[in-house]
Amino acid sequence: MSTTTLKRNDVQQRSHGFGYKSVKMLLTQRIALLGLLIVVVLAVMMSLDAAGAMSGSYDADYLAAALISAVPLAMLGLAELMVILSGRGGIDLSVGAIVSLCCIVFGYSYGIWDLGLFPSIVITAVAGAVCGAINGFLVAYIGFPPLIATLATFYAFKSLALIISGQKPISTIQIQDFFSAAQSVEIPVIGYNLPNIPLGIFTFLIPTALLAWILLNRTTFGRRLYALGTNDVAARWAGVDTRANRMMAYVLSGLISGLVAIVIVAQFASARPDAGVSGNGLALPAITIAVLGGVAITGGIGRVSGILLATLLVVWLNAGILLAFAGNEGTQLQLLALGLLLIGASLLNNLTRKKFGVLY
């Protein structure tokens, strides 16, 4: 065989190897795939904007303003991350109802009883944690399937929110003034030439994401939670209290849902009893974001960064769809896009596990 032929074969093998490694990286490294998809969505939408196919400008200011909807979605995605990681079919369908109930709790605490902002936030967060503890007790100690347990509490919490509020929103002066917590602000030092960012990103989302990352990656609880989802029996034989740790995952989910309620009250300047359940609710988009972010529905696999990137993808895709399709058509196409993303993410998760046996 000639030297030229050997060199050509070597180049082909290297090329094939690079292509295979690139595909494998995109399939197994969900962060890389999500980053690529975000770039693709931005490129397509900006191209349509440049071609005059949008009803408004798909620019940096618009993208920054769209982030206001990313705050509750990402936080509830983190809530679902906690319970799905715990395995045994872990899922929380009640997060939207917990948000609704906690909106009313915050409305009474801050808007009617005038207990002050910080005490009202603490009371609301505790109320969410109590709701999560009920879910956790039913799942971890009674042995209810998570789907059935959280569906039952979804109806219970939703009804409580309506009964306690008298089916009326709470819109006192204090609650209306709380709208300032949802305003967009300039980023300190470097924000002069950048778009303003919703305040909730800094006051709620970043602290929640940071604490969730520390909890899952730097504490023994995080290691136990991953162990539960990976192999429940092995974790129990290793001395892990599976019931207590699984219950704590639901408590954290409820706690985060309580904080989301405060964010939503600020956004709407009203404590609504249907805030988390109206329309298609908040639970299904949160679960979609979790699965899209690389969380394995079987448990034991998932990352905070995946949740955040998946939220950006969904929010900026939805923002583009609203500009490309006016009126109700755009809203319905958002739901279609969300469904297709969920199907695609589930198929990709299954394909990755079967072919490579790993997902990050």
Summary of the structure (lengths in Angstrom):
residues: 360
radius of gyration: 22.3
end to end distance: 42.8
largest distance: 88.3
contacts: 1273
relative contact order: 0.18
helix: 76%
strand: 2%
